[in-house]
Amino acid sequence: MQNIRSRSKLKQARVLFENRQLSEAKTVCEQICKADKINAEAWLMLGMTNKELGLVDAAIAALESATKLSPQNAFAQNEKGLLLAHTGRYQKAIDAFKLALGDASDPATVLVNMGVSFGLMGQPELALAALDQAVCKNPQALATHIQRSVLLGMLGRHEEALHAAEQALNLKRYDLEANIRYSEALLGLERYDEALAAYDACLSIAPDHLPTQQRVVEICRKATFDSPSAAHFAILQRAFTWRHVYLQDLASFAASVFKARDGFLNQLETVLSDDSQSCETHLEALREFATEHRLYFEGVLAQSLLEDARLELATTGFRARLLRFLLAHRGAFNAGIPASIELILFGLSRQCFNNEHLWSSTETEEQLLVPLLGEVKAMWNEYSGSVISPALVLRIWMISLYRPLHAVLREKSEDMISEVIASAYLKQIIKIEYTEYWEEQRIKAGIKSLTPIAAGVSAEVRQQYEENPYPRWQSLSPVDSILPAVSLGRLFTDGNIPSCLNQPMQILIAGCGTGRHSIQTARKFQASHITAIDLSLASLAYAARKTTELHIENVEYFQADILALGQLEKRFHIIESIGVLHHLENPLAGWRALASLLMPGGLMHIALYSQIARAKLNFARDYIKQAELGNDAASIRTFRQQVLCAPEGSALAEAALLGRDFYSLSNCRDLLFHVQEHQFTLLQLASSLDELGLDFLAMEADPWTLEAYSRFNPADPRGTDLQSWHQFELKNPLTFAGMYQFWCQKR
């Protein structure tokens, strides 16, 4: 009778499951399992239902029961293996897949799953062996060839990876994953133009496929294209329409594309230069220029930071001529500003905001600005809610090309401003340059303090970041919420994943700056709580505003000095401090304070400056010291103008090649004018880790660096030998041009 009732209820559960009434199906399955504990089918059904509900641990527990009762059930073993792999328990997953092979109706699929797990476990040779078996079992299985291409790429065998991808494409020409693997193999072979074209073909299959969009941007950032073509311009056009990629990574590519465009630089450097021409002639030239190069103003300037010395000089020269033209012909705009000119003004104004008004101006420009500033202040103070006149709009636009609006215009209500400004472009500028600034001033008052800020270096560093919150950012790439064990399980290829990674965690971001890192961590680990600290209230206010704007609820911000954190009673599962400790008076003391807050077995994510990589900066830093330049905005502009005007090929001109940090005020100050900086070698870090009771787990680097290191020292497949990494860096001194980034664990 019991078996009859169980079969009836099991049938009911299956119907509920098929109808996606998962909670009801779960309840029925639990009733069967409670009444009939040896019913393997019921445990399997419960496991599958929990899986669909996202209850991963409960699903694994139910499938464990099912496979204990029926070890030869290949389907149950395979499903259990997939879930174990999903939670980072790769060895247990492999054991389950091995049992599944005994009675599998589709052994090729099980072998692919096993191969993937071996790969994630850091054993690519065993993974490849499993996939080779899968090919023998079923040569027509698309997934097998795709995964073989992945594994061969991991092993650096890119020609073979390309061949495997081609086999997959022969089976299904327009399969997205097969096309992606083909593109990846070309990328591994450093055939960048072909790889870019191949990824572009992937986007013709799936235009909104985010990982492919991100890969295109990554190639544009990494590769050098000697002769950008119309095809490159078309890719750039599409890329600036993508909502969820980091557009700043397109900056160098965009600069090379525009410098290669017929007539662009000549127009940028000469438009408005002939004062003998009429206002109407100039307006027509501006209209044509804006129309033909709309992407430069609405995309490159507005949505990224210009990272090119030649374009900066040409664009600032154009800005100066535009200011003179608008002032000379201001009466022509009494009825409004033409759309083409407003587009140009928007691009220039956004770029000045993006670079924090870093661009230098000539004495003539500054003289023109003096009366203009007085006019704008008077007109702004006089208006009280009526529609802003075209005359005031024009003046606000001109001022925004040279000054932050919040420094010129006194605060008025946001509702009043939004109602009286008709221009969508100007509303954007007012929002980011004015409204958000005043909002941050109000937020500052509500930020709590965890520790006092020590006098001396801590106070000086705090002052630097109060003046220049760092880094300035506008948007984030999307991040999926993910189990910590999945995200961080790669650090433990031996399968010894700390138990804390399978539960909601307490995470400390020590030195959160303007919040980009803390927000990304909060989005990634939504079940965890993030405590984010920084010295600077200006940075914290920016972070808090963006956190609210993005509807993040699991982050708390505090003002604190890392060197004083030892007094805290709270302990953390993970502590991250990226690019912070090297700005402390005593980095090791700060690191020790953080380590004291880490739970036993907890993880630490650290980033520090490389002495070897930053040797390239020494000339510029010495030049600044010898020139007795301060670290204020005016001194930074003076230094940069000397760099930009230095003879091509000179040591000073090389400073413009330091990357994007040269092209914004806070970044340049952080790079070359910081009040405190320490640099390290990997040998020093190895000694510090040992002194602090921390074990090195993994270096964070791009795939190309990791592959190059694995070729340099194949005897260190996990990349945990810091002595070997040091030797690698000596041979490749720009490897850690950004920073050393690595994970370690408390013993």
N, C-alpha and C positions, 0 to 999 in steps of 0.2 A: 504493500500500500504506500509506504514511504517513497519508493522509487517512482511509482506512478505519479504521486503528487509532485515530486522533484522534476520529472520530465515535463509535466504540465506547466509548472512555474518557469522552467527553463525556456520552454517555447514562448511563454508570455514575455520573458525578458528579451528574447531575440527580436520579437515584434516591436517592443518598445525601443530597443537599440536601433533597429532599422528605421524607425520613425523619428529618430533623434530625440526621443524622450529619455534622455540619458539619466537624469536624477531618479526617475521612476524605475528605469532598468537596474540601476545600482541598488536601489532598495530591495527589489525582488531578488537579485543575485545574493545579496547579503542574507536574506531570509533563507535561501536554499543552503548556502554554505554553513549557516548556523545550525540548521536542522540536519544537514547531510554533509558532515565535514570531509568525507572522502569522495565527494563528487568533483572529479577533476574538471569536467566540462563547465560546472558552475564557477569554479575558481578562475578558469580561463575567461569565461564571459565577464566575470567581475573585473579581472585585470584589464580586458579590452575596454570596458566601460569607463573605468578609472582613467585609462590612458586618454580617451576622448574628452574626459572632463578636465584634463590637465593635472590630475592627481598622480604625479609620476611615482612618488615613493609608495603610495598605496597600490598602484598598478604593479610595480615590481614585486611587492609582498604577495599579492594575489597570484601572480604568475609563478612565483617561487613555490607556492602551495600546489599549483596545477602541475608543475614539472616534477615535484617530488612524488606526486601521486601517479604521474604518467611521464616518466623520463624520456620516452621515445617519441613524445608528441613534438614533431619538428616545428610545427607552426608556433606552439607556445614557447619553445626554446628560442626560436628566432626573434619573436616579439620581445621576449625578456632580454635577449642580447641587445636589441636595438635601444631599449630603454636604459640598460646599464651603460651602454656607450654614450647615450645622451647625457648621462649624469657623470661622465668622466671615469667610470669604473671599467676600464678597457679590458683588463685581464679577465675579469669575471664575464664580460660580454663575449670575449673570445672563447672561453670555456663553454658558454651556452651555444655559441654558433657551432662549435665542434660536435656537441651532442645533437644539434639540429641536423647535421649532415647525414647522420645515420639513417634517417627515414624521410629525407626531404624530397618533395616532388619536384622542386626546382633548386637543385644543389648549386647552380651557378649564382643565383641571387644570394644564397647564404654565404658562398665563398667571397662574393663582392663585399658583403657586410663585414665579414671577417677581415678582409684585406683593408678596408677603411679603418677598422679599429686598430689593426697593427700599425697603420700609418699614423693615426692620432696618438698612438702609444710611443711613437718615436722609433719604430722598427720597420723602416721602409722596405728592406730586403725581404722580410717575411711577408709584408703586405703584397709585394710584387709576386712572390711565389704563389700566394693564394689567388691572386687575380689571373696569373698564368693558368692555374688549374681551372678557373672559371671560364676562360676562353676555350680550353679544351672541352669542357662540358657543353658549352653553348657558344659557338663562334658568332652567332647572329645576335647575341645580347648586347644592345647598345651601351647599357650602363657599364659593362665590363671594360669595353675599350675606353670609355671616358675616364673611368677610375684608374686604368693602367696609365693613361696619359698624365693624370694628376701625380701618380706615384713616381713615374719616370722623371717628371719635372722636379719633384722633390729631391730626387737623386742627382739632379744636374745633367741628366741624360736627355737633353732637349731635342736632339734629332730623332731619337726613338719616341719621345713624347709627341713630336709632330706627326710621326708615322701612325701612332696609335690614334691620334685625333682624326687623321685622314681616314683611317678605317671606320671610325665612328660616323664620319660624314658620308662615307660611301653607303652606310646602312640607312642614314636619315639626313639628307642634305640640309634641311632647314630646321634641324633640332637646335634649340638655343644652347644647351649645355655642350653639345659637340662643337658648335661654333666658338663658344667661349674657350674651350680647351685648345682648339686650333689657334686662337688668338694668343692664349697664354704661352703656348709653345714657341710661337714666333717672337714673343716678348723675351722669353728665356734665351733665345738665340740672338737677342739684341738687334733684330730686324724691325726697327721701330716704325718705319713708314708702313711696312706691310702689316705689322701688328695693329697700328692705329686704323688702317683701312679695314682690317678684319673685325676689330671691335665695332667700327662704324656699321659694318654689315650685320653684326649681332643686333644693333639697335634698330635696324630695318625690320628685324623679326619681332623685337620687343622694345619699342621706343622708350618705355618708362622703366626699363630694368635698371634699378639703382646700382647694383654692383658693377655692371658694365659701364654705366656713366662714370662711376668713381674710377674705374680702371682707365678710361679714356683721359680723365683729368690727371691721373697719376703719370701716364705716359707723357702727356704734355708738360708736366712739371719736370720729369726726369730727363727726357731726351732733348737733344739739340738737333734742330732741323735747319740745315744750311740754306735751303732755298724754299721757304714756305710758298705753297701754291694756292690756287683757288679752292682746291679740296680742303686744305688746312683752314682757310677762312670759313668755309661752309661748316666745318666741324666746330670752329670757335663760335659761330653764330648760334648753332644749336645748343652748345654747352651753356651759353649764357641764358638759356631759357629753362635750364634744369633747376629745380627748386631746392634739391637736397644734396648738392655737392658743395665742396669747399672751393668757391670760385677763386680764392686767392692763389690757389695752386695753378691757375691758368695764366697768371700775370706775365711771366717771362715768355711763355708761348705767344700770348696776345701781343706783346711788344714786338717780337720777331715777325709775326704775321703782318702787323700794321706797318712796320718799317719797310717790309718788302712790297707793300701795295703801291701800285703805280700812282705817283703823284701825291700820296698822302703827306709825306714829310715836307715836300715843297709847299703844299697848301698850308699846312700847319705853321710853317715858318714865314710865309709871305702874305697870307690873307690879312687885310686891313692895313698893310704896310704903306700903301700909296695914299698919302693924305690929299693928293690932288683930285681924287675921285669923289663923286657925289655920294651923299648918304644913301640914295636909292641903289646905286651901283654896289656899295658895300653890303647893303641889306640883301641884295640878290646873291652876292658871293657867299655870304653867311648861310643863306637858305640852302644853296647848292651844297656847301661844305657839310652842313648838318645832316642833310638828307643822304648824301653819299656815304658819310662816315658815322651814321647814327649809332652803330655798335660801339664806336670808340667812346662816345659821350654817355650813352645810356647803359652800356655794359662795362667796358674796361674802366672808365673813370668812376662811374657811379657805384659799381658793385665790387670793385677790388682796389687794391693799392698798387699804383703805378710803380714798377720796379725796373726802371731803365733810365740811365743818366741822359742819354740823347733825347728821349721823349720828354723827360722832365724839363730840360732846358727849352725845348721847342714849345712845350705846353705853357710854361710860365711866361715865355715871350709872347705867346698868343694872348694869354690872360692880360698882360700889360697893355697890349694894343687894343683889346676889347674894352678895357676900362676907359682908356682915352676916348675911344669911339663913342661909348655910351654917354660919357660926360659931355662930350662935344655936341652930341645930337639928342640930348635928353628930351627936348621938346617933341621929337618925332614919336615918342612913346606915350604921349598924354592919353591916348585912347586905349593903350594896352601894349603888351610886349608880344611880338610875333612868336608863334609856336616854335619856329626853328631856333630863334635866339634863346627862348626859355629852355629848350632842350640843352643847348650849349651851356647856359648858366647853371642848369641843374647838374650836369656832369662835372663841371669845374668845382661847383660848390660842394658836391658830395665827395669829390676827391680831396678837397681841402679838409673836410671833416675826417675822412678816412686816414689822412696822414697827420691829423691833429695840427693843421695849419703850420706845417713844417717848411713849406716852400719859402724861399727868400724873395724879397721884393726890392726894387730899386729905390733910390732916393726920390726919383721923380714920382713913382707910384705912391710913396708915403706922403709926399707933399700934396698930391691929389686927394688922398684919403682924409686929410685933416679937416677941411671944410665939410666933406661928405659925412664924416662921423658926427659932426655937430648938427647937421641937417637931420640925419636919421634919428638921433636922440630926441631932438625937439619935436619932430613930426610924430614919433612913436608916443611920446608922453602926452601929446595933445589929443590924440584920437581916443574915443571912449566907447567904442562899440559899433560905430557906423562902418560902412564898407571902406576898407583901406584903399586909398587913392592909388591909381597907377604910378604916380610920382613916388609915393612911399614904397610901393612894391619894387620898383626899379632900384631904389636906393638900398633896400634890404638885400636884394640880389647882389648888388655890387659889393656891399660890405661883407657879405657871407663868403666872398672869394678871398678875403684877407683876414678876417677876425671871427672868432667864435661868437655867434649871435648873443649867447647868454652874457657875454662880457660887455655888450653894447646896449642891449635892450633890457629895461627893467621888467620885472615879472608882472604878467597880467594873467587873468584866468584863462585856462585852456579852452573852455567853452566859447569865450569871447573871441579868441583868436581863430578857432576853427570855423566859426560862423562868418567871419568877415573876410577870410582869404579864399578866393575862388580857385586859384591855381592848385591843381593836385601836386604838381612838382614842388611848389613853394611850401605847401602843407607838410610834405615830407621833410624838407629842410628845417622848418620851424620845429617839427616834432623832435628830430634827433639832435638839433643844435641848441634848442631852447627849452622846450617843454620837459624833455627827459632830464636835462641838467637840473632844473628846479625841483623835479620830483626826487632826484637823488639827494638833494640837499635836505629835503624833509625826511627821507629814509634814514639818513645818518643819525638823527637824534634818537632813533629807536634801536640802534645796534648795541647789544650788551657787550661788556668787557669781561673776559675771563681772567686776564692777568694784567698787571701794570706793564707799560712799555719802558724798558730800561733806557737811561740816558746814554749818550755816546753813539755807537754805530747803529744800534736798533732805532734810536730816535732819528738819526740822519737818513737811514733807509726808509723809515716811515714817511719822512717829509718828501723824499723823492717820489714816492708812489701816491702821496696826497696830491702833488702837483701834476703827476702824469700817471693816472691809473693804468695798470698794465696786465694783460694786453687788451687793446681795444678790439672788440669783435661784435659782429652783427647777427650772424646766423650760425646754426649748427647742422651737421649732418645727422640724419635720423639714426637712432640707436634702438635696437630691440631689447626689451627686457629679457634677461637671460639668467639662468641659474649660475651662481658663482662657481659651482663645481665644473660647469661646462666651460665658462670663460677662462678660469684659472687652472683647470685640470691639466692643461698642457705643460704646466710647470712641474708636474709630478708624473713623469712618464713611467715611473716604477709602480704607479697605482696607489701610492701611499698619500692619498688626498686627505688633508686635515678635515676632521669632522665638522669644524666650524663653517666650512664652505657649503655645507648642506643645510644651512639654517639662515634666518635673517641675521644680518651682521651689523655691528657698530663699526663705522669707517670714519677715519680722521683724514681730512685733507689739510695738511699743514703748509700754509702759504697758498691760499686759493686764488689770490689776485682778484680778477674781475669775474670769476665764477665759471668760466667755460669748463674747466676740468671737473669741478664739483657737480655741475649740472649734468654733464655727460655720465658721471659715475652714478648719480641719483637716478637717471633714466635707465641706465643699464641694470642696476640692482634695485628694483623698485620696492622690494620687500625689506631692504636694509635702511638704516638711518645714517645720514651723513652729517658729521660735524665739520664745518669748514671755518678755518681761522685765517686771519691776516693782520698785519700791522696797520694797514691803511684803511681808514674809514671811507675814503673816496672809492677805493677798489671794492670794498665790501658793499657799499651802497649800489654801485653798478651791478654787482653780482646779485644782490637781493632783488633789484628791479627786474633783471632778466629772468630770475627764478620765478617771480610772480607772473611775469608776462607769459612764460612757458608752462604755467600751471603745474610746477613742481612742488610737491608737498613734503618730501622726506629729507630736506636739507635745513640745517640751522646754521646761521652765521654769527661769529663772535670776533671781536677784536682781541688779539692775544700776541704775546711774544714767545716764540718757540723756546727760547732760553729759560723762560719761567714756567714752562708747562709741567715740570716735574712735580709741582704741588697738586696737580689734578688727581682725583681718586678714580675717575672713570678709566676703563681699559677698553682697548679696541682690537677687533679681529684683523683689520687691515689699516695700515697707515701709509698714505702717499704724500710725498714731498718732492715736487718736480721743479727743479731749477731754483731752489730756495736756500738750501743749506750753505751754498758757496757764497751767499751774501751776508752770512752771519759773522760777527766778530770772531767767534770760535766755532767753526762748523762741527767739529767732533763733539763739543759739549752739547750743541743743539741736537745732533744725531743721537747722542746718548740719552737726552731727555725724551726724545720720541721713542727710542727703543724701550725705555722704562714703562711706557704706556701701552706696549704691545703685549697681548696675551701670549702665554707659552704656545708655540707652534703657529703664532700669527704671522702674517705676511707684511712685508714692507716694500714699497715701490719708490725708488729713489732716482733722481737725475742730478748729475753734477757736471761741471765744466771739465773738459779735457785740456790739460796743459799742452799736450802735443798738438791737438787740433787748433787751439787758440793762439799758437805761436804766430800765425798769420796776422793776428790783430795787433801784435806788439808794435809794429812800426806806427800804425795810426795812433795808438795809445801814447807812445813816446812823443809823437809830433804834437798831440794835444797838450801834453805836460810841458814840453819845451815852449810852446806858444802861449803858455799860461792862460789857457782858456778855462772858463768855469764850466759848470754843468747845467747852466740855465738855458732856456730856449734860444735866446739871442746868440749865445756862444755856440750852440749846436748848429744853428743856421750858418753862422760865420764859417765854421769848420767845413760844413757840407759844401758851401759855395766854393771854398778853396779847392776842395776835392773835385767838384764838377768842372772847374775851370783849369785844373792842372793839365800839363801836357800829356797827351795820350801815351800810355806805356810807362809813365813815371810811377814811382812807388806810391806817391800820394794818390794818383788817379786810381790805383788798384783798390783803394778803400771803397769805391763805388761798386766793386764786384763782390762785396761781402754778403750780398743777398738781401732779402726783404727787410732785415733789421735796419738797413741804412735808410729806408724810405718812409719811416714814420717817426714822429718825435719821441714817443715813449720807448719804442724799440731801439732807436739809435742811442738814446740816453742809457738804456739798459745794456746795450752792446759795448759802447766805448766810453761812456761818461759815468759809470756807476760809482757810487761813493764807497762801495766795498765789494771786492771780488777775490775769491780764492780759486785756484785751479789745482787739478789732481792728476795723478797717473793711476793706471789700473793696479800697479804694485802697491801704491799707497792705500787704495780702496781695499785690496785684499787684506792688508794689515789692520785697517780700521774695522772691517767686518769681523775679523777674528777677535779683536779687542772688545767689541760690543756683543759678542756671543751670537752672531748672525751667520747663517749659511747662505752662500751665493746660490741662486736657483737658475737664473736665466738672464741673458742679455736681450734687451729689446732693440731690434734693428730691422731695417727693411729686408725683404726676401733676398735681394741681390747681395747684401752684405752677409747675411747668414749663409747663403750658398757659397760665397767666396771664402768665408771662414772654414766651412766644412771641407772645401778643397785644400785649404792651407793646412788643416790639421784633421784628417779623417779619423784619427784616433780619439777625438773628442766629439762624438756625434751629438751630445747634448749641449755642447758649448758652455761648459761650466769651469773650464780651466783658465783662470784669469792671467796666469803667467803666459799661456799660449795666446790669449787675446792681446796681451801687451806686445808680444812679438809681431803679431798681425798688424797692430796699429802702427808700430814703427815702420813697417813696410808700406802702410797705407795711411799716412798721417791725417788725412781728412775724413777718415771713417766716422769719427764722432764729432764732426764739425758743429753739430747742434749741442749735444751733451751725451755723456754716458747715461743710458737709461737701463735699469736692471731691477730684478726682483730678488729679495732675500727673505729668509725665514728665521724666526727666533728659535733658538735651540730649546 
